[in-house]
């Protein structure tokens, strides 16, 4: 029935629909299933493979959503034209699922990923010890907790953010949530369906996906060397600006104080708000450290947000935001009667982890490690002639520009050398991307592999022959 | 300036705006501030009390939202007419915040609360031991996890739900989230803004609040002795029915199989879905145990949901849902690239807690305790002449009806005896509430206090004198 062999493993860890999806997708990528070739009917495939109809339906829906197959009314499913170079075709606005490829990302492929972080210094012993103490000594934590989060954690966050980021707030303005996405969802609900969002372009795709999924209006605003343009923002009609001023994602720009002031003035000019996503401000290597926009805000228009997922470990589902006093009643009306989205145990462990200085010590150690790694990587990349680095003052990623090849060619050669990277154009919606520019993350790059990885990139990009 | 004394404690644990709100609300309830009396201007109050403008603004917004004060344009704030009997005035459709009074609910007031659960049997030792083992032995858990939840946990849930609730699914249909509210938010997003929700009336206010907050259309459908009326549902134009068939909240009805079939047929008749909230099905005392609607569903129209917050402890932020295969691609498109909302550590602890039989043993112990307590409470209430009990076959609450007084009088007398209760009318939107009916929860009622509490209720309701 198929022109290739399907082999599924009902006892495998991967769900059957997923195996079926992956097998057909691969066949289309490989050319084993050619453009226009008809796929078996769902019923026939169920019978042939001995799987449930739901399995086949889910696999086909995924293939359809990702553009691998086309559906023709009253006829069936056909292999779509496939023009990829080993990557899945992009879904509409990046909204459709690519969870399958992502889940299978190998450690090798994560070497230069922007989302990887170094967890080898994670303080297992203190964390486990604190957790045990908390469970044994705090039976009251089993009962309902405060919707905004444990008072002890909010007080510790208020001190931490005041000290490290110049955030000025009271603990009662702090809200704890199970990751940035949870807090973003709350903000999107809080601002209501009429809000119009301004996004940095290029910008952070997770926030874009969230807004599109919730059906919100958004405006992509171009960036200059200082960040989002305040006049363009004024003209855009946006009511909420989502900004990453500390280390713009993906450009790595640190927004200067003058631009921050301009954007704050925009917010004061109406019922307007700024979401300041301070996602990786814990790591800073050069330039003047600039404290948060929230700390400059005298009119209560900035919602400050941050997370422990990048500074500690992706699996720590604990993020926080600081709400202006004027938004508190609205938040409380929406969420003030539901339980916090983070376990009170883990909240209390984190509160003690902060209050007892464990986090400060940990940040110094891991910050030192990232600084060493960044210095080594920058030094190694200097051996590549004409290569320009930007956005390297903070965080755990920067940009490289190498004018000798196109972005696509740079990506192709890096991938062929086993070092998949991401190009800047992938993050641009209305802006023409700067040519030949890639994003390098080093959170997942072991320091001992820096020189080898840099040498592989150099070799891949050096050779003149174009394939 | 005020006709009563305001005393705030800047060093207290309660935020200043909250203290201010509470003091003014109390003054209005007590009559110290009379209807029509003007409140000081915000500016004057800041100066008088030496607090920030934000503090005063937040306090006034809360008072306004809860109906304690009225705002007159270009004039100021005035005390509203207060008709309460010791309780806060109900906000519009229950949406406005009452977090402040709830937070201060005393242990005594929680004795008969429907949301309290008995945590005295919580297995601290196994939980802490498992957590420690997981942290020390699973460094890989610090990295990004599967968006739907840990495979081990989903497999354990599939087995648990199959065994206890007759749920028929594959682990890849299971989604884990940080509490029911998180999963409800996901479902509301997944079904989109055009969905029309059918709610049981009387029904579960948290779901109603969620839908109203998200601006969704909802229809309140009356209940008969078997649950939601299928014909009324058909006529309502709803596309999603939210049901609590195992132990309806608040009526306590166990929906018979025939009604379940009717409602399932409704769902098959179009692009329609049933959310089955199986929130306290772990506890069952009489009548035939009926397995889940999901288990009866042959067409994949039921989303099954459940939580550990009621069976284990409110602070355990771990709930789960089983999605029909047809909804999985939609869920994955929306959430398949974001991290799960529950820490991988706590997910893994729960997976082992289930797989190693700890949960089954725990459920038997706590189920036995609830059964004893329920029997004792029912026996003690039998001494109250004319009192009728209903909805007591499962869960940890039931209804009592006592025709000799009105609902308001029953509530007033119970509250005067230090036993605040909730009346059924509070949960009715379009339905005329059955007269003289109250809800008694016993999750928070220590067994040794059952006879004393029942005696206090009897005494309160016995006396003829009406106050």
Interface residues (C-beta under 8 A of the other chain):
Chain A: X13 X15 X16 X17 X18 X52 X54 X55 X57 X58 X61 X62 X65 X91 X95 X96 X97 X98 X99 X102 X103 X115 X119 X122 X124 X127 X128 X131 X132 X135 X136 X139 X141 X142 X143 X144 X145 X146 X147 X151 X170 X171 X172 X178 X179 X181 X182 X185 X189 X192 X193 X206 X209 X213 X214 X215 X300 X309 X313 X314 X315 X316 X317 X318 X324 X325 X326 X328 X329 X332 X333 X334 X336 X337 X338 X339 X340 X341 X342 X343 X344 X345 X346
Chain B: X13 X15 X16 X17 X18 X52 X54 X55 X57 X58 X61 X62 X65 X91 X95 X96 X97 X98 X99 X102 X103 X115 X119 X122 X124 X127 X128 X131 X132 X135 X136 X139 X141 X142 X143 X144 X145 X146 X147 X151 X170 X171 X172 X178 X179 X181 X182 X185 X189 X192 X193 X206 X209 X213 X214 X215 X300 X309 X313 X314 X315 X316 X317 X318 X324 X325 X326 X328 X329 X332 X333 X334 X336 X337 X338 X339 X340 X341 X342 X343 X344 X345 X346
